[in-house]
Amino acid sequence: MKKSNKTNESNKLSYQKDGLPYCQRFDDNYSDSESALLQSDFVFIHKNSIKQRLPDAKKIFTIAETGFGTGLNFLLTLQAYQIAQQGSPTLLAPLHFISTEKHPLSKDQLVQALSILPQLNPFTVELVKDYPKCPVEEFEQEFETTFLNGQVRLTLTFDDAAKNFTSMKCSKLGLVDAWFLNGFSVEKNSDMWVDELFAQIGRLSKEQATLTTLSTSDVVKKHLLDVGFRLEKYLVEGKNKKMLAAVMQSNPITTKGYQLRPRINKPQHVSIIGGGIASACTALALTKQGVQVTLYCKDAELAQGGSSNAIGALYPLLHQQKDDISEFYQHAFWRAKALYTEIAGQGFSFAHQWCGLLEVSYKESLINRQQAFEKLNTWPKELIHGVNAALASKLSNIDTPYGGLFMPNAGWISPQELVQQVFQAAGATNNLKIITDTHISKIRQVKNAACKLDGAKSSWCMSTNQGELNASVLVICAGADAIEIEQLNDLPLTATRGQVTSMRSNSKINKLSTVICHKGYLTPESNGIHCIGATFQKNDKNINTNKADDDYNLTMLDKCLPELAAEINWQEKDISSSKARLRCMSQDHLPLVGAVPNISEHIQAYPHLGKDKNWKYDQAAPCIDNLYVLLGLGARGLCSAPLAADILTAELCNTPYPIDNQMLFNLSPNRFIIRDIIKRKI
Ligand SMILES: Cc1cc2nc3c(=O)[nH]c(=O)nc-3n(C[C@H](O)[C@H](O)[C@H](O)COP(=O)(O)OP(=O)(O)OC[C@H]3O[C@@H](n4cnc5c(N)ncnc54)[C@H](O)[C@@H]3O)c2cc1C
């Protein structure tokens, strides 16, 4: 134990009838009672996902706390560690719990305070065993001990939190995985909640570090946002009704400047240009956050663009190994499935079937691909696994001579019905207004007098067939049509035409029970039809259907799966209808989600990246104020839209992103300009 040179100032405690200790200094209770225990467990253990994260930790997992108090959070952490260890086949990584307490309790006070929580007794006994009898009177500065066979180490410093954290060393990657911001409230304990404390929290946090606190004052929120946390407010049971859960995702110290996204105050109102799946999911996510949304759609009805097909497949784009694309799409797939299942469960019904999807290995390169998937075993079986021809036939309910890769959780959806129902769900929040028949032909930035004051904010004036309309924050989800909007001209997006053909079912195919993918796809019967397709014509914006493309779709089925095609024997007369629409494609097959970059300012801001791609720039990405996009959903919009919409909503509302920083940059609309500067293309 280190010795302290500070003056002795003991805590005066009194005890309520239920044994709850009351601190006279701060005119408040310590959080020790059955209900306080439940609240602490929820706020600090559950909301930092401690039990889930401990088994995943590769190295020491570090928790730092302000305000050790009676040690309740530490004891709950010990309990969580023990539970996680019991559920793990291997030894967990060690845990280091760092806590500070400027006004420590004496050993007797601690024993008495914890005596009303017998459920923590075995841990309490261990804690009090070596705890100093009277920390401050004995001039103890630090108390360090270990628990659970040395797997958990406690370092408790009896000093000011900011001062203690200032003295701690850490690498560039940070030190702390989770913060428990405990201690009496800002009003009652203003000495603790100083600027320096937050600066140190920022310095010591690892990327994706989490933080929870029952202190929800504006001062705490502002400081946390300033050092790079993103916040979400939750309601909790118990004395303090609200809490904050935060994630370190925009740390100005460690994040590359160009990866820092612009921060705006959560808007009250957002305007969206769209009508397809991208805008539907964005409207739903934003309205759920309490944001008022107005959607402008050029068509008389919703879902008339790329999202208007009768049937579309919901499945992720996966490669044999975990790469940026597969990581995004597998995450997006689970999110999409969860959202669509949730809204269907709420009664917003749309035609769909989670019937699985079979990618048929009909040629040698695909057989090799299937073998590589099986050998590398990169993905969990519930996402994708290899099947032989017999199993493929059984799963799909048709005879096939080919094996393949089966995605048991995938399926098909009617995109048009889905989009309409997602908008219905958003409308149920009473925060959505839909305005159809409104074609936005141009947008113009307006800097009004109020905006000039802070120089950063501006609004948008939209020229439409209904006259001029205004938007404070504008999100463009206009699919391939967005390419025409002047401010987006430099984003590398292309329109790719696709035609799908709807075929009448017959007795040879009506039993098909999974989606089949070959070079194209074939869907199970719905309303008497199957969809086959689709064509891919780059830079062709004509959405009139043509016979040549129907022929192509039939020929493609015939070439890839000749036995099946011969069995079904579809003729031209079996074509029920066709539809051609445009896909909005990005260069790297990932969507563009976020603020629209100011390209010329990027070139000026980051000139040295061409010489050294790791050149340290602090300046955040220069972007066009209040203009955002969710575009480039390509051929997988049903899969990517929900997660992309969550990310955009997090961006606008300052809440935690559902993905890490690297994936965020992989989706950022400014990634192309940064790559071009690095490759000296400009
Ligand atoms: C043939 C084909 C087959 C496909 N199959 C699948 C599949 O099986 N699975 C899958 O996941 N994806 C599939 N896709 C891709 C998927 O359809 C798209 O990724 C998705 O629909 C894109 O949605 P979106 O909301 O971005 O665009 P869209 O659905 O095109 O919506 C854009 C909306 O913006 C409106 N709009 C555009 N410009 C303006 C303006 N200036 N003013 C006002 N309103 C405007 C339009 O009216 C439209 O409603 C397919 C696409 C095609 C073409």
The ligand as a Gaussian input file, in Angstrom:
#p B3LYP/6-31G(d) Opt

LIG

0 1
 C      -33.893000      -6.073000     -61.124000
 C      -33.473000      -5.880000     -59.730000
 C      -33.460000      -6.955000     -58.865000
 C      -33.073000      -6.799000     -57.528000
 N      -33.093000      -7.864000     -56.679000
 C      -32.749000      -7.685000     -55.377000
 C      -32.817000      -8.747000     -54.448000
 O      -33.197000      -9.859000     -54.767000
 N      -32.429000      -8.503000     -53.168000
 C      -31.995000      -7.275000     -52.755000
 O      -31.668000      -7.107000     -51.591000
 N      -31.946000      -6.253000     -53.618000
 C      -32.301000      -6.425000     -54.918000
 N      -32.231000      -5.384000     -55.786000
 C      -31.691000      -4.119000     -55.309000
 C      -32.687000      -3.347000     -54.500000
 O      -33.894000      -3.320000     -55.166000
 C      -32.149000      -1.957000     -54.239000
 O      -30.912000      -2.038000     -53.596000
 C      -33.083000      -1.135000     -53.382000
 O      -34.383000      -1.187000     -53.865000
 C      -32.622000       0.297000     -53.339000
 O      -33.497000       1.014000     -52.530000
 P      -33.433000       2.596000     -52.437000
 O      -34.416000       3.011000     -51.447000
 O      -32.021000       3.019000     -52.277000
 O      -33.828000       3.098000     -53.893000
 P      -35.233000       3.036000     -54.656000
 O      -36.015000       1.874000     -54.246000
 O      -34.918000       3.184000     -56.092000
 O      -35.988000       4.305000     -54.130000
 C      -35.670000       5.606000     -54.524000
 C      -36.894000       6.449000     -54.321000
 O      -36.549000       7.808000     -54.460000
 C      -37.551000       8.472000     -55.193000
 N      -36.865000       9.594000     -55.862000
 C      -35.775000       9.500000     -56.645000
 N      -35.398000      10.725000     -57.058000
 C      -36.275000      11.598000     -56.536000
 C      -36.392000      13.007000     -56.612000
 N      -35.524000      13.735000     -57.298000
 N      -37.419000      13.596000     -55.969000
 C      -38.304000      12.849000     -55.242000
 N      -38.229000      11.511000     -55.158000
 C      -37.221000      10.892000     -55.795000
 C      -38.069000       7.440000     -56.148000
 O      -39.387000       7.746000     -56.526000
 C      -37.985000       6.167000     -55.333000
 O      -39.184000       5.953000     -54.639000
 C      -32.653000      -5.514000     -57.101000
 C      -32.694000      -4.424000     -57.962000
 C      -33.104000      -4.598000     -59.263000
 C      -33.175000      -3.406000     -60.168000

